[in-house]
Structures are given as structure tokens and as C-alpha cells.
């Protein structure tokens, strides 16, 4: 006998591989929900078989979300509606945020049942800094769009985390090396499954490794943050000051260059006066 759930939306994280990772609380919510919104009913049916039950499911994915969402939100006033993705935490590179937004706007209770997430699991395996990280989802598949996306985040001082498919992995790693420099990285796959692995090396080394043998399974790429920038040289400072002095008085030129290059403003002002005089 399962406890009666309060009406509203329940965001339920499901295993990314090992079904033993499903939490007791997640099991209780899935078994007690009046309806479970799923990406693929075939995938979630396997999870219900593991629980020894049949769940009442409704497909909810990118292709039908706009049509289905209003009905789901309306039902949340009197029913407990659970949301799951095929694997991991819903909304993380999966559809769902609009459902949460509309549920809140309608005044319904929204509850999260935390659990597995491939991006976070890969971070724990990679041995790279975790104090700051940026999740990128999937990069664009087209070359130009992918290069633009990489250029946008090249200067971000954080570890990067992204998802990729096996056939595209080597090309993605090569593009990252070209756009970011040959940083340290890790490729994690089959997390929590029998053949779990996490391979580390430079981006170019990993690209070469997977060029001839694209891996199978769910893949997470983790890329180290950029190294500390080289300190500006005296020549760099003089060149920047000379350019700034063509537009600004010495005090403002010194301030601009100090901010740009991370140098001492007073010393730059003194040098600017020398250059002017």
C-alpha cells in the first residue's frame, strides 16, 4: 500500500545505468503517482518492471510537449503527476522546464526527488577542478555552429561538461582542441554500468584514441579550465598605452590599460606621462 501523494508535479531522477541507483523515495513517488510523464514509455516500462508494477504513463517530449502540457498542468490541481526522463535527472539536457514553469504559474506544488545525473557523476570521475563548472549539453553538430559555440566559452574560467554521441566524439574533441587549446580532459561513458570507464588525457590524445574506434553508450566529456594567462610584458603595456593615449588623457588611458591587462594603475600613469612627454 503506497501513501497518497499530494497533488502537484514531482520531478523524479531515475538511474543512468544501474537500476539499483533508484532511491526508495523515487520508487515510492513513481508507484504512487496518478500519472507519469515520460520521454519514451518503452524505457520507463523497464523501470516499472524492475519495481514489479505497471505505471500509468503518458509520453511527454519535444515533439508533443506544447499540445500535452496544458492538460498535464490542469490535472496537477487534483492529481500527483511525476516527470521522468529516459535516464538521469529531468530537465538536464532534457525537456521539462516549461512544464515546471507553467505548473508554478498555475499555483501547483513542484517537488524534486534528486538522484543520478550523468554530468555530475562524470565530474566526480574526471579528476578535474569542480569548484566552478559550466554544463553545455550537446554542442551543435554543424562545423561552423560548433566552432562558434566553442569560441563563446573559450575564456570561461571553469571546467566544461558536455554530452556527446560515439560517432561524433572524435570530431568534437578535435574541435575543442582547436578552439580551446590542447587542454586536459576526460571522457566518461557507461557510468554505473558494467563497462564503466573514464579515460583521461589531452583533447588531441583523446580525439586520436577515438578516431578509429568510436565508443558506444552514453558519453560525457569533461574539459579542464584554461590555465592562468601569461602576465603582460612591458612591451604589451607600452603598446596598449600608446593606443589608449590616442583616444584618452593619461589618467583614463592608464585606468583602461590597468583594467585590461591587470597591471598597477599608478605605474601605468607614470609610464603614460613619460610617453607623452
C-alpha positions in Angstrom: 0.0 0.0 0.0 1.5 3.3 -1.1 0.9 6.6 0.7 -1.4 9.1 -1.1 0.6 11.8 -2.7 -0.3 15.5 -2.5 -1.4 16.8 -5.9 1.2 18.6 -7.9 4.3 17.9 -10.0 7.1 15.6 -8.9 10.4 15.7 -10.8 11.9 12.3 -10.4 15.6 11.4 -11.1 16.0 7.9 -12.5 19.1 5.6 -12.9 21.6 6.4 -15.7 22.5 2.7 -15.8 22.4 0.6 -12.7 18.7 0.2 -11.7 19.9 -0.2 -8.1 20.6 3.5 -8.0 16.8 4.3 -7.9 16.2 5.7 -4.5 13.4 4.4 -2.2 11.8 7.8 -2.3 11.8 7.8 -6.1 10.3 4.4 -6.1 7.5 5.5 -3.8 6.7 8.5 -5.9 6.6 6.6 -9.2 4.4 3.8 -7.7 2.1 6.4 -6.0 1.7 8.9 -8.9 -1.6 9.1 -10.7 0.4 9.6 -13.9 4.0 9.6 -15.0 5.0 11.9 -17.9 7.8 10.1 -19.8 10.2 10.6 -22.8 9.8 7.1 -24.0 7.3 4.7 -22.5 9.3 1.7 -23.6 12.3 2.9 -21.5 10.3 3.8 -18.4 8.3 0.5 -18.7 11.6 -1.3 -18.0 11.9 0.7 -14.8 8.4 -0.2 -13.7 9.2 -3.9 -14.4 12.2 -3.5 -12.0 9.7 -2.2 -9.5 7.3 -5.1 -10.1 4.4 -2.8 -11.2 2.8 -1.2 -14.1 2.8 2.6 -14.1 0.2 4.8 -15.9 2.4 6.7 -18.4 1.9 9.5 -20.9 4.5 10.5 -23.5 6.0 14.0 -22.9 8.8 15.0 -25.2 9.9 17.8 -27.5 7.5 16.8 -30.3 4.3 16.8 -28.3 5.0 19.0 -25.3 3.1 22.1 -26.4 0.0 20.0 -27.0 0.2 17.9 -23.9 1.4 20.4 -21.4 -1.9 22.3 -20.7 -3.7 19.1 -19.9 -0.9 17.9 -17.5 -0.9 21.2 -15.7 -4.7 21.2 -15.3 -4.5 17.7 -13.8 -2.0 18.8 -11.2 -4.7 20.5 -9.3 -6.2 17.2 -8.2 -3.6 14.6 -9.2 0.1 13.7 -8.5 1.9 13.9 -11.8 5.5 12.6 -12.0 8.0 13.7 -14.6 10.9 11.4 -15.6 13.5 11.4 -18.4 14.8 8.3 -20.1 17.8 8.4 -17.7 19.1 10.7 -15.0 17.6 14.0 -13.7 14.8 15.5 -15.8 15.4 19.0 -17.3 19.2 18.4 -17.5 19.6 18.4 -21.3 16.1 17.1 -21.5 12.6 18.6 -22.0 10.7 19.8 -19.0 11.5 23.3 -17.8 8.3 24.7 -19.5 6.2 22.2 -17.6 7.8 23.3 -14.3 7.3 27.0 -15.2 3.7 26.5 -16.1 3.0 24.4 -13.0 4.4 27.1 -10.8 2.4 29.8 -12.7 -0.8 27.8 -12.1 0.0 27.7 -8.3 0.7 24.0 -8.1 3.3 22.4 -5.8 6.5 21.4 -7.5 8.7 18.8 -5.7 12.1 17.4 -6.8 13.3 13.9 -6.0 17.1 14.2 -6.6 19.2 11.4 -7.8 21.6 10.3 -10.6 22.9 12.9 -13.2 25.5 11.9 -15.8 27.1 15.3 -15.8 27.7 15.4 -12.1 28.8 11.7 -12.0 31.4 12.4 -14.7 32.8 15.3 -12.8 33.4 13.1 -9.8 35.3 10.6 -12.1 37.4 13.1 -14.1 39.9 14.3 -11.5 39.5 17.9 -12.8 38.6 21.1 -10.8 35.0 21.0 -9.6 34.7 24.3 -7.7 33.4 26.0 -10.9 31.9 24.2 -13.9 29.8 25.0 -16.9 27.3 22.5 -18.4 27.0 22.8 -22.2 24.6 20.0 -23.1 25.3 18.9 -26.7 27.3 21.1 -28.9 25.9 21.8 -32.4 26.6 19.1 -35.0 27.4 21.5 -37.9 31.1 22.6 -38.0 30.6 26.4 -38.1 27.9 26.5 -35.4 30.1 24.2 -33.2 33.1 26.4 -33.7 31.1 29.5 -32.8 29.8 27.8 -29.6 33.3 26.8 -28.5 34.6 30.3 -29.2 31.9 31.7 -26.9 33.1 29.7 -23.9 36.9 29.6 -24.6 37.7 32.2 -22.0 35.4 30.9 -19.3 37.5 30.0 -16.2 35.6 26.9 -15.3 35.7 23.2 -16.1 33.4 22.4 -19.0 31.0 19.5 -19.1 29.1 18.3 -22.2 27.4 15.3 -23.7 28.3 13.7 -27.0 27.5 10.6 -29.1 30.0 8.0 -30.0 30.1 8.6 -33.8 30.7 12.4 -33.2 33.1 12.1 -30.3 36.4 12.3 -32.1 35.3 15.3 -34.2 34.0 17.0 -31.1 37.3 16.5 -29.2 39.3 17.8 -32.2 37.1 20.9 -32.4 37.5 21.5 -28.7 41.3 21.2 -29.0 41.3 23.7 -31.9 39.0 26.2 -30.2 40.3 25.9 -26.6 43.9 24.7 -26.9 45.0 21.2 -26.1 43.6 21.1 -22.5 43.5 18.2 -20.2 40.2 16.3 -20.5 38.3 13.2 -19.6 35.8 11.0 -21.5 33.4 9.1 -19.2 31.0 6.5 -20.6 28.6 3.8 -19.4 28.6 5.4 -15.9 27.3 3.0 -13.3 27.1 0.1 -15.8 29.3 -3.0 -16.1 31.7 -1.4 -18.6 32.0 2.0 -16.9 35.2 3.8 -17.9 36.8 7.2 -17.6 39.7 7.9 -19.9 41.9 10.9 -19.3 44.4 12.8 -21.5 44.8 15.9 -23.6 42.0 16.7 -26.0 44.1 15.8 -29.0 45.2 12.5 -27.4 41.6 11.6 -26.7 40.5 12.6 -30.3 43.1 10.3 -31.7 42.1 7.5 -29.4 38.5 7.5 -30.5 39.0 8.4 -34.2 39.2 4.8 -35.3 37.1 3.2 -32.6 34.1 5.4 -31.7 32.8 4.2 -28.3 29.3 3.1 -27.6 27.0 4.2 -24.8 26.2 7.5 -23.1 29.2 9.8 -23.2 30.2 12.8 -21.1 33.2 14.9 -22.0 34.9 17.0 -19.2 37.4 19.6 -20.1 39.8 21.4 -17.8 39.5 25.2 -17.4 42.1 27.4 -19.1 45.4 27.9 -17.5 46.4 31.2 -15.9 47.1 33.9 -18.5 50.7 34.9 -19.1 51.4 38.3 -17.3 51.6 41.2 -19.7 55.1 42.3 -20.7 56.4 45.8 -20.6 56.1 45.9 -24.4 52.5 44.8 -24.1 51.8 47.6 -21.6 53.5 50.2 -23.8 51.6 49.2 -26.9 48.3 49.3 -25.1 49.1 52.7 -23.5 50.2 54.1 -26.8 46.9 53.1 -28.4 44.9 54.4 -25.5 46.7 57.7 -25.4 45.5 58.4 -29.0 41.9 58.5 -27.6 42.2 59.4 -23.9 44.0 61.6 -21.4 46.8 59.9 -19.5 44.8 59.2 -16.3 42.0 57.5 -18.2 44.4 55.7 -20.5 46.2 54.3 -17.5 43.0 53.2 -15.9 41.8 51.4 -19.1 45.0 49.5 -19.6 45.3 48.6 -15.9 41.8 47.0 -16.1 42.6 45.3 -19.4 46.0 43.8 -18.5 45.7 43.6 -14.7 48.6 45.9 -14.1 49.2 48.7 -11.5 47.4 51.9 -12.4 49.8 54.3 -10.8 52.8 52.7 -12.5 50.9 52.9 -15.8 50.1 56.5 -15.3 53.7 57.3 -14.6 54.7 55.5 -17.8 52.0 57.3 -19.8 53.3 60.7 -18.6 56.8 59.6 -19.8 55.5 58.6 -23.1 53.6 61.9 -23.5 56.5 64.0 -22.6 
